[in-house]
Amino acid sequence: MSEKSSPATPLVLGKASPDNGTWKKGRTQAEVGVRVLWTRQVMAADRGGGADAGLGPRPEAPMTSATEHIRIVEAGAELLDTAAPLFDAYRQFYKKTSDVKAARRFLADRLGKKESTLYLAYLESAGRATPAGFVHLYPTFSSLSLRRTWILSDLFVAPEARRHHVGRALMDRATQLARETGADSLILETATDNFDAQKLYEGMGYKRDTEYYRYALYV
């Protein structure tokens, strides 16, 4: 069942929902079961545009004001103390026990070994920068295209950053990373009945995989 968000509830994107206040609540990755694989091909023709390219404005979601803007930075060891609470909140959405220290260790290991890339979004206004969300990606390779592929694994927007297009801006930065690294595509998953998310991803150029089934063995 879908459920409307309350002001105190965070938005989780990528695995669960678009940045519009509707999501699948209380379902872990294992419980979702059947999911749809979405891929965005990284083409030269995709260059240009911005975070909102191809989506159009949403009347219920006010644009970021002239005195407020989104800044996105790549996170390293110096930003772990900022990233860890956001990552912990993301995991809590999936009914995981809060453990900021464990979240920090996990991110430190991934980033320290260059096993993943993490971008943090800040909402900046009146000289203040507020952490607003993150996108977390894992690199892999395609044996068929003989090129790199990025898995857009985790996308999260904090409650106070809702309706400021933070999610779209983070997804746009992920696409930029794919282009910069010569990748073939970006891949993400969403539930088969999460139609709002599917609409968002299609609007951003993602294509649903209709050729292959995805299987998982949890060990």
N, C-alpha and C positions, 0 to 999 in steps of 0.2 A: 504494500500500500504506500502511496505517496503521502507526504505530510508537509504542510506549510511551515516555514521556519518561524521561530520566535526571535525577538531582538537579541536574545542571549545565546542563540545557537549558531555555531560556526558553519560555514559552507565548506564542503569537501567536493572537489572537482576531480576529474580524471578517472577515478574509480567509481564515482557515484553520481555526480550531478553537475549541471551548468551553474553559472553565476546568476541565478534568478530566484533563489529562495525556495526551490523545490528540490527534494532529494529523497533517496531511499534511506530510511532511518533504521539503525539497529541491526544492520546486516553486515557480517564480516565477509571478507573476500571468499572464504571457503563456503559460506552459506549462500552466496549469490548463485553459485553453480553455473548455470548457462550464461555466458556473456558474449557480447558482440565485439569482434576485433575491428578496429578502425585504423586506417592508414592515411597519412597525408604524404603524397609524393612531393618531393622537393624539386621543383622545376625552376628554370631560369625565368619563366614567365610569371612566377610568383613574386618576384622582387618588386619592392615598392609597397605603397599602402601603409597601413599602420595597424595598431592593435584592434581597431574596429573594422578593418577592411573586409568587405563582403558581408557584413552582418547587419548594418543599419542600426539606428538608435532604437532603444526600447522606451516607450513613453513613460513606463513606471519606474525607470532607472535613470535618474538625473545624471548628466554628464559631469565629469570632474570640473570644478569651477576654475576660473581664470587664476585664482589665488591658491589653487591646490593642484598638485600634479603627482604623478607616479614615478618613482625612481626605482630601477631594478639593477641590482648588483650581484655579481657572482660571489658566493660565500666561500670563504676559506676558514682557516683555523681561528682567525681573529673575529669571526662573526658567529662562532658556535654558540656562545651564550645567548645570542639573539635568536638563532635558528632553533635551538633545542626546545624551548617552550612551545613554539609553533608546531614543531614536528610531534611533540608530545600531545598537543591538543588534537592534531590530525589522527593520531593513533587511538585516542580516547573515543573519537567518533565511531571507530570500529570496535568499540567495547573492550579495548585493551586497557589494562590497569595503568594509571598514570605513573610514569617513571622518567622524569626529566634527565636524570643522570645517565640512564641506559640509552635514552634517545641521543644524548650528546655523544656518548661513546660510539654508538652506531654510526652517526654522521662523521665523527672524527676518523673512524676507520675507513669509511667509504671515500671520503674526500682526501684523506692522507695518502691512501693507496691509489688515488686517481681512478677509482672504480665507478664513480658517479659524478654528476655535475648538479649543483644546487644554486638556484637563483632566489634571492630574497627581494620582495617588493616593499617599498616604503611609500606611505602617503605623506607628502610634504606640504605643510601649510603654516603660515605665520612663523616661519623659522624653525618649526618642529618637524621631525621625521618620525613617524609611527610605523613600526613593523606591521605589514598588512597581509602577508601571505608568502607562499613559496611554490616553486615548481622543482621537482626532483627527477632527474633523468639518468638512465643507465645506457651505456653504449654497448652495442653488439654489432654483428656483421651478417650480411646476407650472402650465402654461398651462391645464390642464383644471379644476383646483380653484381657480385664481387665488390660490394661497397659497404660502407658503414651504415648502420641503422640505429636510431635512438628510440628507446622505450620511454615514453612519458608515463612514469610510474605513479607519481604523487603530485597532486595539485590542490592547494588549500588556500582559502581566503578567510581571514579572521572576521568575526561578527561586525566589528566597528568599521570594516572596510567594504562592507557589502554595498552594491549599487554604485560603485565607482569604477567599474570596468577593470578591476585589478586582475581578475581571472583571465580576461582576454589579453591583457598586457603581458602576463606571464606566459601564456600560450604563444603569443607572438615572439617573445624572446626565445622560447624553445625552438620555434621555426628558424629564427635567425642563427641559433647555434647549429642546427642541422645544415644550413646553407654554408656557414663558415667552415665546417668540417668536411664538406663534400659528401654529406650523407645522401643515401637514396630515399629515405623516408623517416617519418615519425610514426610510432605505433602506440595506441592506447586502447583501453577497454572500457566498456560501460555495460550496464545491465540491459538485457533485451527489451525490457518494458520501460526503460528510462527515456521516454520519447523527447522530453525537453533537452536532455543532453545530446541526443542524436541530432536534433535540429541545430543545436549550437555547433556541433562538430562538422556537420554537412555545410553549414554556412561559412565555416572557416576553411573549407576545401578538403576535409577528410572524406575518405571513401570507405564504405563498409565492405569488409571481405565477404564475398559470396561464394568463394571457391573452396575454402578450407574450413574444417572444424578445428576448434581448439580443445585439446585434452590436457588434463592436469592430474598428476599423481602426488598426493600429499603424503609425505613420509616422516 
